[in-house]
């Protein structure tokens, strides 16, 4: 797969956009940390015309805030069946899963990943996932893995140099 046909990157949240940890305050407020470099990678993809969406099994206000900050329009939360959620999303936007890449870290992501043209896992994904994906990033979830995946997609699609022109001329 060259990556040229990838029109959307689908991301899991916990373990991909975050380092899998969930922190609660004494008041029960959930706190998550997101990586700025991952965010910039998402923006690079979107500027290059590759859409980004999130499909996650949990609900999180923190994720809603981060997605809004990054202008990610499509966030599916509470998806207990990620394959069904992916198929619904693909139908909603008029693309085939074969035009998408999926980045996940745990076995619940595997059925959706299997439908996509390209599957990616962060380096700290569970072994069963790492054994079945096309690409395993060098970096772990929440620590630049999404940025790494974004650069891989941009390079494979021939869009990397154009995406970097605004920074290096």
DOMARSE-987408 format. One record per residue (C-alpha): residue number from 1; residue in one letter; x, y negated, z negated. Coordinates in Angstrom, 1 decimal, decimal comma. Each point is the difference from the previous one (the first is absolute). Example, Ala and Ser with C-alpha at 12.3 -4.5 7.8 and 13.67 -1.06 7.14 Angstrom:
+------+-------+--------+--------+--------+
! zaza ! lumfi !   east !  north !     up !
+------+-------+--------+--------+--------+
!    1 !     a !   12,3 !    4,5 !   -7,8 !
!    2 !     s !    1,4 !   -3,4 !    0,7 !
+------+-------+--------+--------+--------+
END
This chain:
+------+-------+--------+--------+--------+
! zaza ! lumfi !   east !  north !     up !
+------+-------+--------+--------+--------+
!    1 !     x !    0,0 !    0,0 !    0,0 !
!    2 !     x !    1,5 !   -3,3 !    1,0 !
!    3 !     x !   -2,3 !   -2,1 !   -2,2 !
!    4 !     x !   -1,0 !   -2,1 !    3,0 !
!    5 !     x !   -3,6 !    1,1 !   -0,2 !
!    6 !     x !   -0,3 !   -0,9 !   -3,7 !
!    7 !     x !   -2,6 !   -2,7 !   -0,4 !
!    8 !     x !   -0,7 !    0,3 !   -3,8 !
!    9 !     x !    2,0 !    1,1 !   -3,0 !
!   10 !     x !   -2,2 !    1,4 !   -2,8 !
!   11 !     x !    1,4 !   -0,2 !   -3,5 !
!   12 !     x !   -0,8 !    1,8 !   -3,2 !
!   13 !     x !    0,3 !   -2,3 !   -3,0 !
!   14 !     x !    1,3 !    1,8 !   -3,1 !
!   15 !     x !    3,4 !    1,5 !    0,7 !
!   16 !     x !    0,4 !   -1,8 !    3,3 !
!   17 !     x !   -0,7 !   -3,7 !   -0,6 !
!   18 !     x !    0,8 !    0,6 !   -3,7 !
!   19 !     x !    2,4 !    2,2 !   -1,9 !
!   20 !     x !   -2,9 !    2,2 !   -1,2 !
!   21 !     x !   -0,1 !   -1,6 !   -3,4 !
!   22 !     x !   -3,2 !   -1,5 !   -1,4 !
!   23 !     x !    0,3 !   -2,3 !   -3,0 !
!   24 !     x !   -2,9 !   -1,0 !   -2,2 !
!   25 !     x !    0,0 !   -3,0 !   -2,3 !
!   26 !     x !   -1,6 !    0,4 !   -3,5 !
!   27 !     x !   -3,1 !   -1,5 !    1,5 !
!   28 !     x !   -0,2 !    2,7 !    2,7 !
!   29 !     x !    1,1 !   -2,2 !    2,8 !
!   30 !     x !    1,9 !    2,0 !    2,7 !
!   31 !     x !    3,4 !   -1,3 !    1,1 !
!   32 !     x !    1,8 !    1,1 !    3,1 !
!   33 !     x !    3,3 !   -1,3 !    1,5 !
!   34 !     x !    0,4 !   -0,4 !    3,8 !
!   35 !     x !    3,2 !   -0,5 !    1,9 !
!   36 !     x !    0,5 !   -3,3 !    1,8 !
!   37 !     x !    2,1 !    1,7 !    2,7 !
!   38 !     x !   -2,9 !    2,4 !    0,6 !
!   39 !     x !   -2,3 !   -3,0 !    0,4 !
!   40 !     x !    2,3 !   -1,6 !    2,5 !
!   41 !     x !    0,2 !    3,2 !    2,0 !
!   42 !     x !   -3,8 !    0,1 !    0,1 !
!   43 !     x !    0,0 !   -3,6 !    1,3 !
!   44 !     x !    2,6 !    0,9 !    2,6 !
!   45 !     x !   -2,2 !    2,8 !    1,3 !
!   46 !     x !   -3,1 !   -2,2 !    0,1 !
!   47 !     x !    1,8 !   -2,8 !    1,8 !
!   48 !     x !    1,2 !    2,6 !    2,6 !
!   49 !     x !   -3,6 !    1,1 !    0,6 !
!   50 !     x !    0,1 !    3,2 !   -2,1 !
!   51 !     x !   -2,9 !    0,0 !   -2,4 !
!   52 !     x !    0,3 !    1,1 !   -3,6 !
!   53 !     x !   -2,7 !    1,6 !   -2,2 !
!   54 !     x !   -0,1 !    1,6 !   -3,4 !
!   55 !     x !   -1,8 !    3,2 !   -1,0 !
!   56 !     x !    0,2 !    0,9 !   -3,6 !
!   57 !     x !   -1,8 !    2,4 !   -2,4 !
!   58 !     x !   -0,1 !   -2,5 !   -2,8 !
!   59 !     x !   -1,6 !   -3,4 !   -0,6 !
!   60 !     x !    2,2 !   -2,8 !   -1,0 !
!   61 !     x !   -0,5 !   -3,8 !   -0,3 !
!   62 !     x !    3,8 !   -0,4 !    0,2 !
!   63 !     x !    0,0 !    1,7 !    3,4 !
!   64 !     x !   -2,9 !   -2,3 !    1,2 !
!   65 !     x !    2,0 !   -3,0 !   -1,0 !
!   66 !     x !    3,2 !    1,3 !    1,8 !
!   67 !     x !   -1,9 !    0,9 !    3,1 !
!   68 !     x !   -1,7 !   -3,4 !    0,1 !
!   69 !     x !    3,4 !   -1,7 !   -0,5 !
!   70 !     x !    1,4 !    1,9 !    3,0 !
!   71 !     x !   -3,1 !   -0,5 !    2,0 !
!   72 !     x !   -0,7 !    3,8 !    0,3 !
!   73 !     x !   -3,6 !    0,0 !    1,1 !
!   74 !     x !   -0,7 !    3,7 !   -0,3 !
!   75 !     x !    0,3 !    1,5 !   -3,4 !
!   76 !     x !   -1,9 !    3,2 !   -0,8 !
!   77 !     x !    0,0 !    0,8 !   -3,7 !
!   78 !     x !   -1,5 !    3,0 !   -1,8 !
!   79 !     x !    0,7 !    2,3 !    2,9 !
!   80 !     x !   -0,1 !    3,4 !   -1,5 !
!   81 !     x !    0,1 !    1,5 !    3,5 !
!   82 !     x !    2,7 !   -2,0 !    1,9 !
!   83 !     x !   -0,5 !    2,0 !    3,2 !
!   84 !     x !   -3,7 !   -1,0 !    0,1 !
!   85 !     x !    1,0 !   -3,6 !   -0,9 !
!   86 !     x !    2,5 !   -0,1 !    2,8 !
!   87 !     x !   -2,5 !    1,3 !    2,5 !
!   88 !     x !   -2,6 !   -2,5 !   -1,1 !
!   89 !     x !    2,6 !   -2,9 !    0,2 !
!   90 !     x !    1,2 !    1,1 !    3,4 !
!   91 !     x !   -3,6 !    0,0 !    1,3 !
!   92 !     x !   -0,7 !   -3,4 !   -1,6 !
!   93 !     x !    3,0 !   -1,6 !    1,8 !
!   94 !     x !   -0,3 !    2,0 !    3,2 !
!   95 !     x !    3,3 !    1,8 !   -0,1 !
!   96 !     x !    0,9 !    3,7 !    0,0 !
!   97 !     x !    2,1 !    1,3 !   -3,0 !
!   98 !     x !    2,5 !    0,9 !    2,7 !
!   99 !     x !    0,7 !   -3,7 !    0,4 !
!  100 !     x !    0,9 !   -0,3 !   -3,7 !
!  101 !     x !    2,8 !    0,8 !   -2,4 !
!  102 !     x !   -0,7 !    0,9 !   -3,6 !
!  103 !     x !    2,2 !   -0,4 !   -3,0 !
!  104 !     x !   -0,8 !    2,0 !   -3,1 !
!  105 !     x !    1,7 !    1,7 !   -2,9 !
!  106 !     x !   -2,2 !    2,8 !   -1,4 !
!  107 !     x !   -1,9 !    3,0 !    1,2 !
!  108 !     x !   -3,3 !   -1,9 !    0,1 !
!  109 !     x !    1,5 !   -1,9 !    2,9 !
!  110 !     x !    0,9 !    3,0 !    2,1 !
!  111 !     x !   -3,4 !    0,6 !    1,8 !
!  112 !     x !   -0,1 !   -3,6 !    1,2 !
!  113 !     x !    3,7 !    0,0 !    0,9 !
!  114 !     x !   -0,6 !    3,1 !    2,2 !
!  115 !     x !   -2,3 !   -2,0 !    2,2 !
!  116 !     x !    2,4 !   -2,8 !    0,7 !
!  117 !     x !    2,6 !   -0,4 !    2,7 !
!  118 !     x !    2,7 !   -0,6 !   -2,6 !
!  119 !     x !    0,3 !    0,9 !   -3,7 !
!  120 !     x !    2,3 !   -1,7 !   -2,4 !
!  121 !     x !    0,8 !    0,6 !   -3,7 !
!  122 !     x !    2,1 !   -1,9 !   -2,5 !
!  123 !     x !    3,1 !    1,8 !   -1,3 !
!  124 !     x !   -1,7 !    0,8 !   -3,4 !
!  125 !     x !   -3,1 !    1,6 !    1,6 !
!  126 !     x !   -0,8 !    3,5 !   -1,2 !
!  127 !     x !    2,0 !    2,7 !    1,7 !
!  128 !     x !   -3,0 !    1,5 !    1,8 !
!  129 !     x !   -0,6 !   -3,3 !    1,7 !
!  130 !     x !    3,6 !   -0,7 !    0,9 !
!  131 !     x !    0,2 !    3,5 !    1,6 !
!  132 !     x !   -3,0 !   -0,8 !    2,3 !
!  133 !     x !    0,6 !   -3,6 !    1,1 !
!  134 !     x !    1,8 !   -1,4 !    3,1 !
!  135 !     x !    2,1 !   -2,5 !   -2,0 !
!  136 !     x !    1,1 !   -0,2 !   -3,6 !
!  137 !     x !    1,3 !   -3,5 !   -0,9 !
!  138 !     x !    3,2 !   -0,4 !   -1,9 !
!  139 !     x !   -1,7 !   -2,3 !   -2,5 !
!  140 !     x !   -2,6 !    1,0 !   -2,6 !
!  141 !     x !   -3,6 !   -1,3 !   -0,2 !
!  142 !     x !   -0,3 !   -3,5 !   -1,4 !
!  143 !     x !    3,6 !   -0,6 !    0,7 !
!  144 !     x !    0,2 !   -0,9 !    3,6 !
!  145 !     x !   -1,2 !    3,2 !    1,7 !
!  146 !     x !   -2,8 !   -1,9 !    1,8 !
!  147 !     x !    2,5 !   -2,5 !    1,3 !
!  148 !     x !    2,2 !    2,8 !    1,2 !
!  149 !     x !   -3,0 !    1,7 !    1,7 !
!  150 !     x !   -1,0 !   -3,4 !    1,6 !
!  151 !     x !    3,5 !   -0,4 !    1,5 !
!  152 !     x !    0,0 !    3,5 !    1,3 !
!  153 !     x !   -3,4 !   -0,6 !    1,7 !
!  154 !     x !    1,2 !   -3,3 !    1,5 !
!  155 !     x !    3,2 !    1,5 !    1,3 !
!  156 !     x !   -1,8 !    3,0 !    1,5 !
!  157 !     x !   -2,5 !   -2,3 !    1,7 !
!  158 !     x !    2,7 !   -2,3 !    1,4 !
!  159 !     x !   -1,4 !   -2,9 !   -2,1 !
!  160 !     x !    2,8 !   -0,3 !   -2,6 !
!  161 !     x !    2,2 !   -2,5 !    1,8 !
!  162 !     x !   -2,9 !   -2,3 !    0,8 !
!  163 !     x !   -1,2 !    0,2 !   -3,6 !
!  164 !     x !    3,5 !   -1,0 !   -1,3 !
!  165 !     x !    0,4 !   -2,9 !    2,5 !
!  166 !     x !   -1,7 !   -2,5 !   -2,4 !
!  167 !     x !    2,7 !    0,8 !   -2,5 !
!  168 !     x !    3,2 !    0,5 !    1,9 !
!  169 !     x !   -0,7 !   -1,8 !    3,3 !
+------+-------+--------+--------+--------+
END
